[in-house]
């Protein structure tokens, strides 16, 4: 980032912090804080952490004075959060955090990635409240400002959980380590929880297998170690019967096929993909890390210039990050783009060629933060 670009972004961030009310987490005085600052040298952007604040005013003053690119606080609660080593802090518990990031789900246009990660977030909220018993009042939902969402669970019952207990929970929502014989039991086809989801995934897989030509189906099945032509042939010839039984809630005939059991245990391929599509794909390391730093809601994301936006749970469906998380306006700013860009923002789609272009300030901040453009001059459109 060139000096003029750095100054432009820093001024815009400073303006935002001067006029905005910054939220702080509960247990403020027990949290560790960390910040990454704007710097033209990428080698000098290490996090400054092991900090503590006692009041909202102290946090706000820090942001307004030093204008960081990124602001974080700990999911953990500490007796001495400002201590210089983790061992001296005195861990007393931690919020349960789920991080859903589109980078872990797909690659593609930014708008498509945002839509995809919203789907995963909606699935996770249903699991947390409908299956795992968490009350909606104990959940805090936040758009990360980048490519995903954070869900904070502040139920006192889980605050003292260690990494292993948290890993078991994230394994559940991600559908990791499912044992087919345990989840495929006789019952209603529309069963709740992973029994229903797994059965739907299996039916989807069987429909794909049945719709493939015999040669393709045979090649697919025998590609798994332990599945020979004889076992594959038996499963292919029995597809109609096992599919009908499964639709009636009886997985027994399918589980009798060794070929299916082998494929289900493999954890890769078409069946695994179908199971994965039923899961809520949260980032496991974030949930299991009991000392994790997480983005501060209402701060700005230094990689986009978007607001880290807290949301009421019912508002997620209609939330559009490319409108609702944008805090800058439409004043014209001239930037020099390093590549061709098509970007929807604030209800308009901007198709830009490489080179200089006049764009709204909000888009200029985004492009500069992303490293796609540099400031080339400034003026009103």
TIROMAR-490141 format. One record per residue (C-alpha): residue in three letters; x, y, z; residue number from 0. Coordinates in Angstrom, 2 decimals, padded with zeros to 5 digits, always signed. Layout:
<sites>
SITE:ALA:X:Y:Z:NUM $
...
</sites>
This chain:
<sites>
SITE:UNK:+000.00:+000.00:+000.00:0 $
SITE:UNK:+001.49:+003.32:-001.09:1 $
SITE:UNK:+001.72:+006.25:+001.37:2 $
SITE:UNK:-001.16:+008.19:-000.24:3 $
SITE:UNK:-003.38:+005.09:-000.12:4 $
SITE:UNK:-002.40:+004.38:+003.45:5 $
SITE:UNK:-003.25:+007.93:+004.47:6 $
SITE:UNK:-006.58:+007.80:+002.64:7 $
SITE:UNK:-007.64:+004.58:+004.36:8 $
SITE:UNK:-006.43:+005.77:+007.75:9 $
SITE:UNK:-008.36:+009.05:+007.42:10 $
SITE:UNK:-011.55:+007.23:+006.47:11 $
SITE:UNK:-011.17:+004.80:+009.40:12 $
SITE:UNK:-010.45:+007.69:+011.78:13 $
SITE:UNK:-013.57:+009.49:+010.58:14 $
SITE:UNK:-015.66:+006.40:+011.24:15 $
SITE:UNK:-014.32:+005.96:+014.78:16 $
SITE:UNK:-014.85:+009.65:+015.59:17 $
SITE:UNK:-018.56:+009.49:+014.78:18 $
SITE:UNK:-019.46:+005.95:+015.85:19 $
SITE:UNK:-020.47:+004.35:+019.12:20 $
SITE:UNK:-018.28:+001.31:+019.64:21 $
SITE:UNK:-019.71:-001.77:+021.31:22 $
SITE:UNK:-017.73:-003.73:+023.88:23 $
SITE:UNK:-018.19:-007.33:+025.04:24 $
SITE:UNK:-019.59:-008.33:+028.41:25 $
SITE:UNK:-016.81:-008.91:+030.93:26 $
SITE:UNK:-014.81:-006.13:+029.27:27 $
SITE:UNK:-012.20:-005.86:+032.06:28 $
SITE:UNK:-011.49:-009.61:+031.85:29 $
SITE:UNK:-010.70:-009.66:+028.12:30 $
SITE:UNK:-007.36:-009.53:+026.38:31 $
SITE:UNK:-007.21:-007.17:+023.38:32 $
SITE:UNK:-005.15:-007.20:+020.20:33 $
SITE:UNK:-004.75:-004.84:+017.24:34 $
SITE:UNK:-003.16:-004.87:+013.80:35 $
SITE:UNK:-002.17:-001.48:+012.39:36 $
SITE:UNK:-002.04:+000.01:+008.93:37 $
SITE:UNK:+001.52:-000.01:+007.64:38 $
SITE:UNK:+003.00:+000.26:+004.13:39 $
SITE:UNK:+005.39:-002.58:+004.97:40 $
SITE:UNK:+003.55:-005.95:+005.22:41 $
SITE:UNK:+006.41:-007.25:+007.38:42 $
SITE:UNK:+005.45:-004.75:+010.11:43 $
SITE:UNK:+001.80:-005.70:+010.50:44 $
SITE:UNK:+002.23:-008.10:+013.42:45 $
SITE:UNK:-000.52:-008.01:+016.03:46 $
SITE:UNK:-000.04:-005.88:+019.12:47 $
SITE:UNK:-001.71:-007.82:+021.90:48 $
SITE:UNK:-001.63:-008.57:+025.66:49 $
SITE:UNK:-003.59:-005.40:+026.29:50 $
SITE:UNK:-006.47:-004.70:+028.68:51 $
SITE:UNK:-009.10:-001.98:+029.06:52 $
SITE:UNK:-011.36:-001.16:+031.96:53 $
SITE:UNK:-014.10:+000.85:+030.27:54 $
SITE:UNK:-015.83:+001.43:+026.94:55 $
SITE:UNK:-014.34:+004.92:+026.95:56 $
SITE:UNK:-010.80:+003.55:+027.04:57 $
SITE:UNK:-011.50:+001.26:+024.09:58 $
SITE:UNK:-013.07:+004.09:+022.10:59 $
SITE:UNK:-010.22:+006.48:+022.82:60 $
SITE:UNK:-007.66:+003.89:+021.75:61 $
SITE:UNK:-009.43:+003.30:+018.43:62 $
SITE:UNK:-009.84:+007.01:+017.76:63 $
SITE:UNK:-006.24:+007.84:+018.63:64 $
SITE:UNK:-004.31:+004.98:+016.99:65 $
SITE:UNK:-006.81:+003.95:+014.26:66 $
SITE:UNK:-005.99:+000.24:+013.85:67 $
SITE:UNK:-006.78:-001.74:+010.73:68 $
SITE:UNK:-008.19:-004.60:+012.81:69 $
SITE:UNK:-009.45:-004.81:+016.41:70 $
SITE:UNK:-009.84:-008.04:+018.37:71 $
SITE:UNK:-010.70:-009.16:+021.89:72 $
SITE:UNK:-010.38:-012.55:+023.54:73 $
SITE:UNK:-013.16:-015.08:+023.69:74 $
SITE:UNK:-011.53:-015.97:+027.01:75 $
SITE:UNK:-011.97:-014.34:+030.39:76 $
SITE:UNK:-008.79:-013.79:+032.44:77 $
SITE:UNK:-007.90:-012.74:+035.96:78 $
SITE:UNK:-005.06:-010.58:+034.55:79 $
SITE:UNK:-005.76:-010.09:+030.81:80 $
SITE:UNK:-002.97:-007.54:+030.35:81 $
SITE:UNK:-000.22:-009.90:+031.56:82 $
SITE:UNK:+002.57:-010.33:+029.02:83 $
SITE:UNK:+002.46:-014.15:+028.90:84 $
SITE:UNK:-000.48:-016.51:+028.54:85 $
SITE:UNK:+000.54:-018.41:+031.66:86 $
SITE:UNK:+000.31:-015.29:+033.79:87 $
SITE:UNK:-003.14:-014.25:+032.61:88 $
SITE:UNK:-005.10:-016.78:+034.67:89 $
SITE:UNK:-007.71:-018.28:+032.33:90 $
SITE:UNK:-011.16:-018.45:+033.97:91 $
SITE:UNK:-013.35:-019.49:+031.04:92 $
SITE:UNK:-014.26:-018.58:+027.47:93 $
SITE:UNK:-017.25:-017.89:+025.27:94 $
SITE:UNK:-018.02:-020.58:+022.71:95 $
SITE:UNK:-017.24:-019.18:+019.26:96 $
SITE:UNK:-018.23:-020.47:+015.83:97 $
SITE:UNK:-016.52:-018.95:+012.79:98 $
SITE:UNK:-018.03:-019.51:+009.34:99 $
SITE:UNK:-015.74:-018.31:+006.58:100 $
SITE:UNK:-016.53:-018.53:+002.87:101 $
SITE:UNK:-012.83:-019.14:+002.13:102 $
SITE:UNK:-013.28:-022.63:+003.61:103 $
SITE:UNK:-016.36:-023.35:+001.51:104 $
SITE:UNK:-015.77:-022.18:-002.04:105 $
SITE:UNK:-013.91:-019.88:-004.40:106 $
SITE:UNK:-015.68:-017.44:-006.65:107 $
SITE:UNK:-017.09:-013.93:-006.86:108 $
SITE:UNK:-017.29:-012.13:-003.54:109 $
SITE:UNK:-021.08:-011.80:-003.71:110 $
SITE:UNK:-021.48:-015.55:-004.32:111 $
SITE:UNK:-019.17:-016.38:-001.41:112 $
SITE:UNK:-021.20:-014.15:+000.90:113 $
SITE:UNK:-024.43:-015.88:-000.16:114 $
SITE:UNK:-022.92:-019.33:+000.36:115 $
SITE:UNK:-021.61:-018.62:+003.86:116 $
SITE:UNK:-024.97:-017.16:+004.89:117 $
SITE:UNK:-026.55:-020.55:+004.11:118 $
SITE:UNK:-024.09:-022.29:+006.43:119 $
SITE:UNK:-024.76:-019.73:+009.15:120 $
SITE:UNK:-028.50:-020.27:+008.92:121 $
SITE:UNK:-028.01:-024.04:+009.19:122 $
SITE:UNK:-025.79:-023.63:+012.25:123 $
SITE:UNK:-028.28:-021.38:+014.03:124 $
SITE:UNK:-031.00:-024.00:+013.52:125 $
SITE:UNK:-028.73:-026.70:+014.97:126 $
SITE:UNK:-027.70:-024.63:+017.98:127 $
SITE:UNK:-031.23:-023.62:+018.94:128 $
SITE:UNK:-033.27:-026.54:+017.61:129 $
SITE:UNK:-031.05:-029.49:+018.46:130 $
SITE:UNK:-028.39:-028.49:+020.97:131 $
SITE:UNK:-030.65:-026.58:+023.32:132 $
SITE:UNK:-029.01:-023.16:+023.32:133 $
SITE:UNK:-031.37:-020.28:+023.95:134 $
SITE:UNK:-031.47:-017.55:+021.35:135 $
SITE:UNK:-030.83:-014.93:+024.05:136 $
SITE:UNK:-027.39:-016.52:+024.67:137 $
SITE:UNK:-026.36:-016.27:+021.01:138 $
SITE:UNK:-024.72:-013.23:+019.46:139 $
SITE:UNK:-024.47:-013.10:+015.66:140 $
SITE:UNK:-021.92:-010.91:+013.87:141 $
SITE:UNK:-020.97:-010.37:+010.23:142 $
SITE:UNK:-017.17:-010.51:+010.28:143 $
SITE:UNK:-016.66:-007.61:+007.89:144 $
SITE:UNK:-014.88:-009.95:+005.51:145 $
SITE:UNK:-016.29:-013.20:+004.13:146 $
SITE:UNK:-018.23:-014.73:+006.95:147 $
SITE:UNK:-020.05:-014.69:+010.26:148 $
SITE:UNK:-019.24:-015.28:+013.92:149 $
SITE:UNK:-021.64:-016.78:+016.42:150 $
SITE:UNK:-020.80:-016.13:+020.07:151 $
SITE:UNK:-022.42:-018.44:+022.65:152 $
SITE:UNK:-022.37:-016.87:+026.10:153 $
SITE:UNK:-024.16:-019.60:+028.00:154 $
SITE:UNK:-022.53:-019.95:+031.45:155 $
SITE:UNK:-022.92:-023.73:+031.19:156 $
SITE:UNK:-020.23:-023.92:+028.47:157 $
SITE:UNK:-017.87:-021.17:+029.62:158 $
SITE:UNK:-015.64:-023.61:+031.49:159 $
SITE:UNK:-015.43:-026.18:+028.66:160 $
SITE:UNK:-011.97:-027.14:+027.46:161 $
SITE:UNK:-010.88:-027.75:+023.89:162 $
SITE:UNK:-012.03:-031.38:+023.83:163 $
SITE:UNK:-015.63:-030.61:+024.77:164 $
SITE:UNK:-015.72:-027.81:+022.20:165 $
SITE:UNK:-014.26:-030.12:+019.55:166 $
SITE:UNK:-017.05:-032.64:+020.15:167 $
SITE:UNK:-019.61:-029.90:+019.60:168 $
SITE:UNK:-018.06:-028.62:+016.38:169 $
SITE:UNK:-017.69:-032.21:+015.17:170 $
SITE:UNK:-021.44:-032.58:+015.64:171 $
SITE:UNK:-022.41:-029.50:+013.64:172 $
SITE:UNK:-019.87:-030.38:+010.92:173 $
SITE:UNK:-021.00:-034.02:+010.78:174 $
SITE:UNK:-017.47:-035.27:+011.48:175 $
SITE:UNK:-016.95:-038.92:+012.40:176 $
SITE:UNK:-020.52:-040.08:+011.89:177 $
SITE:UNK:-021.00:-043.84:+012.18:178 $
SITE:UNK:-023.60:-044.99:+009.62:179 $
SITE:UNK:-024.96:-047.80:+011.78:180 $
SITE:UNK:-025.51:-045.34:+014.63:181 $
SITE:UNK:-027.42:-042.74:+012.60:182 $
SITE:UNK:-029.16:-044.99:+010.06:183 $
SITE:UNK:-031.82:-046.57:+012.23:184 $
SITE:UNK:-035.36:-047.64:+011.41:185 $
SITE:UNK:-037.82:-044.80:+011.84:186 $
SITE:UNK:-039.54:-041.91:+010.16:187 $
SITE:UNK:-037.85:-040.76:+006.93:188 $
SITE:UNK:-038.04:-037.14:+008.12:189 $
SITE:UNK:-036.33:-037.75:+011.48:190 $
SITE:UNK:-034.77:-034.75:+013.20:191 $
SITE:UNK:-031.08:-034.14:+013.71:192 $
SITE:UNK:-028.32:-036.09:+012.06:193 $
SITE:UNK:-030.50:-039.16:+011.59:194 $
SITE:UNK:-032.70:-037.26:+009.19:195 $
SITE:UNK:-029.84:-035.35:+007.57:196 $
SITE:UNK:-027.74:-038.45:+007.01:197 $
SITE:UNK:-030.66:-040.34:+005.50:198 $
SITE:UNK:-031.31:-037.41:+003.13:199 $
SITE:UNK:-027.66:-037.42:+002.11:200 $
SITE:UNK:-027.74:-041.15:+001.45:201 $
SITE:UNK:-030.92:-040.86:-000.64:202 $
SITE:UNK:-029.27:-038.08:-002.66:203 $
SITE:UNK:-026.24:-040.31:-003.20:204 $
SITE:UNK:-028.35:-043.29:-004.27:205 $
SITE:UNK:-030.29:-041.12:-006.74:206 $
SITE:UNK:-026.99:-040.00:-008.26:207 $
SITE:UNK:-025.74:-043.57:-008.41:208 $
SITE:UNK:-028.95:-044.79:-010.00:209 $
SITE:UNK:-028.88:-041.97:-012.54:210 $
SITE:UNK:-025.36:-042.81:-013.63:211 $
SITE:UNK:-024.80:-045.31:-016.36:212 $
SITE:UNK:-023.89:-048.79:-015.23:213 $
SITE:UNK:-020.31:-048.35:-016.40:214 $
SITE:UNK:-019.88:-045.06:-014.52:215 $
SITE:UNK:-021.49:-046.48:-011.39:216 $
SITE:UNK:-019.24:-049.53:-011.52:217 $
SITE:UNK:-016.12:-047.39:-011.96:218 $
SITE:UNK:-017.16:-045.18:-009.04:219 $
SITE:UNK:-017.85:-048.04:-006.64:220 $
SITE:UNK:-014.75:-050.05:-007.48:221 $
SITE:UNK:-012.55:-046.98:-007.07:222 $
SITE:UNK:-012.87:-047.50:-003.30:223 $
SITE:UNK:-010.36:-049.85:-001.73:224 $
SITE:UNK:-012.23:-052.92:-000.52:225 $
SITE:UNK:-015.04:-052.74:-003.08:226 $
SITE:UNK:-014.70:-055.37:-005.81:227 $
SITE:UNK:-016.73:-055.87:-008.95:228 $
SITE:UNK:-018.90:-058.53:-007.35:229 $
SITE:UNK:-019.95:-056.31:-004.42:230 $
SITE:UNK:-020.42:-053.33:-006.71:231 $
SITE:UNK:-022.63:-055.35:-009.04:232 $
SITE:UNK:-024.82:-056.54:-006.18:233 $
SITE:UNK:-025.36:-052.98:-004.95:234 $
SITE:UNK:-026.12:-051.64:-008.43:235 $
SITE:UNK:-028.65:-054.41:-009.10:236 $
SITE:UNK:-030.28:-053.87:-005.70:237 $
SITE:UNK:-030.59:-050.07:-005.94:238 $
SITE:UNK:-034.35:-049.95:-006.51:239 $
SITE:UNK:-035.06:-052.17:-003.51:240 $
SITE:UNK:-032.72:-050.41:-001.05:241 $
SITE:UNK:-033.90:-046.98:-002.21:242 $
SITE:UNK:-037.55:-047.89:-001.66:243 $
SITE:UNK:-036.77:-049.31:+001.78:244 $
SITE:UNK:-034.84:-046.19:+002.72:245 $
SITE:UNK:-037.72:-043.96:+001.63:246 $
SITE:UNK:-039.95:-045.96:+003.98:247 $
SITE:UNK:-037.53:-045.39:+006.85:248 $
SITE:UNK:-035.78:-048.77:+006.75:249 $
SITE:UNK:-032.00:-048.58:+006.11:250 $
SITE:UNK:-031.48:-052.27:+006.88:251 $
SITE:UNK:-031.33:-053.58:+003.29:252 $
SITE:UNK:-028.75:-050.95:+002.34:253 $
SITE:UNK:-026.59:-051.55:+005.40:254 $
SITE:UNK:-026.40:-055.24:+004.47:255 $
SITE:UNK:-024.27:-054.28:+001.46:256 $
SITE:UNK:-020.60:-054.33:+002.32:257 $
SITE:UNK:-019.87:-052.03:-000.62:258 $
SITE:UNK:-022.05:-049.32:+000.88:259 $
SITE:UNK:-020.55:-049.72:+004.36:260 $
SITE:UNK:-017.05:-049.41:+002.89:261 $
SITE:UNK:-017.94:-046.25:+000.97:262 $
SITE:UNK:-019.67:-044.71:+004.00:263 $
SITE:UNK:-016.59:-045.35:+006.14:264 $
SITE:UNK:-014.19:-043.88:+003.56:265 $
SITE:UNK:-015.12:-040.25:+004.27:266 $
SITE:UNK:-014.41:-039.12:+000.71:267 $
SITE:UNK:-016.24:-038.94:-002.59:268 $
SITE:UNK:-019.85:-038.39:-003.60:269 $
SITE:UNK:-021.45:-039.74:-000.42:270 $
SITE:UNK:-019.12:-037.71:+001.77:271 $
SITE:UNK:-019.94:-034.61:-000.27:272 $
SITE:UNK:-023.66:-035.23:+000.19:273 $
SITE:UNK:-023.21:-035.59:+003.96:274 $
SITE:UNK:-021.07:-032.44:+004.02:275 $
SITE:UNK:-023.85:-030.51:+002.28:276 $
SITE:UNK:-026.13:-031.33:+005.24:277 $
SITE:UNK:-023.62:-030.02:+007.81:278 $
SITE:UNK:-022.94:-026.50:+009.05:279 $
SITE:UNK:-019.30:-026.06:+008.11:280 $
SITE:UNK:-017.81:-024.03:+010.93:281 $
SITE:UNK:-014.04:-023.58:+011.31:282 $
SITE:UNK:-012.98:-026.21:+013.86:283 $
SITE:UNK:-009.74:-024.52:+015.09:284 $
SITE:UNK:-011.61:-021.35:+016.08:285 $
SITE:UNK:-014.20:-023.21:+018.16:286 $
SITE:UNK:-011.66:-025.40:+019.95:287 $
SITE:UNK:-009.24:-022.55:+020.75:288 $
SITE:UNK:-010.10:-021.45:+024.29:289 $
SITE:UNK:-007.83:-018.39:+024.04:290 $
SITE:UNK:-008.89:-017.16:+020.63:291 $
SITE:UNK:-009.04:-013.48:+019.70:292 $
SITE:UNK:-012.17:-012.54:+017.75:293 $
SITE:UNK:-013.11:-009.38:+015.85:294 $
SITE:UNK:-014.72:-006.57:+017.80:295 $
SITE:UNK:-018.31:-005.91:+016.63:296 $
SITE:UNK:-018.75:-002.34:+015.33:297 $
SITE:UNK:-015.02:-002.07:+014.49:298 $
SITE:UNK:-013.85:-001.92:+010.87:299 $
SITE:UNK:-012.29:-004.80:+008.95:300 $
SITE:UNK:-008.94:-003.70:+007.55:301 $
SITE:UNK:-009.25:-006.03:+004.59:302 $
SITE:UNK:-012.51:-004.54:+003.31:303 $
SITE:UNK:-013.36:-001.34:+005.16:304 $
SITE:UNK:-016.71:-002.93:+006.05:305 $
SITE:UNK:-018.22:-002.73:+009.51:306 $
SITE:UNK:-018.01:-005.81:+011.71:307 $
SITE:UNK:-021.78:-005.81:+012.06:308 $
SITE:UNK:-023.78:-007.25:+014.98:309 $
SITE:UNK:-027.13:-008.70:+013.92:310 $
SITE:UNK:-030.33:-009.76:+015.59:311 $
SITE:UNK:-030.89:-013.39:+014.63:312 $
SITE:UNK:-034.15:-012.73:+012.71:313 $
SITE:UNK:-032.37:-010.10:+010.59:314 $
SITE:UNK:-029.90:-012.53:+009.00:315 $
SITE:UNK:-032.17:-013.53:+006.10:316 $
SITE:UNK:-032.50:-009.99:+004.77:317 $
SITE:UNK:-029.00:-008.82:+005.70:318 $
SITE:UNK:-026.91:-007.75:+002.70:319 $
SITE:UNK:-023.27:-007.11:+003.67:320 $
SITE:UNK:-022.68:-005.18:+000.44:321 $
SITE:UNK:-025.24:-002.62:+001.62:322 $
SITE:UNK:-025.76:-003.02:+005.36:323 $
SITE:UNK:-022.08:-003.31:+006.40:324 $
SITE:UNK:-020.93:-000.38:+004.24:325 $
SITE:UNK:-020.23:+002.75:+006.29:326 $
SITE:UNK:-018.72:+005.12:+003.72:327 $
SITE:UNK:-020.53:+007.19:+001.13:328 $
SITE:UNK:-020.56:+007.98:-002.59:329 $
SITE:UNK:-018.14:+010.92:-002.78:330 $
SITE:UNK:-016.03:+010.46:-005.91:331 $
SITE:UNK:-012.48:+009.16:-005.41:332 $
SITE:UNK:-009.98:+008.44:-008.19:333 $
SITE:UNK:-008.16:+005.14:-007.86:334 $
SITE:UNK:-005.70:+003.25:-010.03:335 $
SITE:UNK:-006.76:-000.38:-010.37:336 $
SITE:UNK:-004.20:-003.14:-010.84:337 $
SITE:UNK:-006.74:-005.41:-012.57:338 $
SITE:UNK:-010.20:-005.50:-014.10:339 $
SITE:UNK:-012.90:-005.61:-011.39:340 $
SITE:UNK:-016.66:-006.12:-011.27:341 $
SITE:UNK:-018.03:-005.31:-007.83:342 $
SITE:UNK:-021.59:-004.85:-006.54:343 $
SITE:UNK:-021.87:-002.29:-003.75:344 $
SITE:UNK:-024.68:-000.18:-002.28:345 $
SITE:UNK:-027.16:-001.52:-004.80:346 $
SITE:UNK:-025.08:-000.80:-007.94:347 $
SITE:UNK:-022.68:-003.01:-009.88:348 $
SITE:UNK:-019.40:-001.36:-010.83:349 $
SITE:UNK:-017.59:-002.80:-013.87:350 $
SITE:UNK:-014.10:-001.30:-013.87:351 $
SITE:UNK:-011.18:-001.74:-016.21:352 $
SITE:UNK:-007.53:-001.82:-015.17:353 $
SITE:UNK:-006.13:+001.69:-014.70:354 $
SITE:UNK:-007.54:+004.94:-013.30:355 $
SITE:UNK:-011.25:+005.23:-012.47:356 $
SITE:UNK:-013.53:+007.50:-010.48:357 $
SITE:UNK:-015.47:+005.41:-007.94:358 $
SITE:UNK:-017.63:+006.05:-004.85:359 $
SITE:UNK:-015.62:+006.48:-001.67:360 $
SITE:UNK:-017.05:+003.27:-000.18:361 $
SITE:UNK:-015.78:+001.28:-003.14:362 $
SITE:UNK:-012.43:+003.07:-003.08:363 $
SITE:UNK:-011.92:+002.05:+000.55:364 $
SITE:UNK:-012.81:-001.56:-000.27:365 $
SITE:UNK:-010.48:-001.75:-003.28:366 $
SITE:UNK:-007.59:-000.13:-001.41:367 $
SITE:UNK:-008.04:-002.39:+001.61:368 $
SITE:UNK:-008.11:-005.41:-000.69:369 $
SITE:UNK:-004.89:-004.33:-002.37:370 $
SITE:UNK:-006.61:-004.08:-005.76:371 $
SITE:UNK:-006.18:-000.32:-006.15:372 $
SITE:UNK:-004.08:+002.64:-005.03:373 $
SITE:UNK:-005.20:+006.23:-004.59:374 $
SITE:UNK:-004.49:+008.18:-007.77:375 $
SITE:UNK:-006.17:+011.44:-006.80:376 $
SITE:UNK:-009.38:+012.53:-005.23:377 $
SITE:UNK:-012.37:+014.65:-006.18:378 $
SITE:UNK:-016.11:+014.80:-006.44:379 $
SITE:UNK:-017.87:+012.96:-009.25:380 $
</sites>
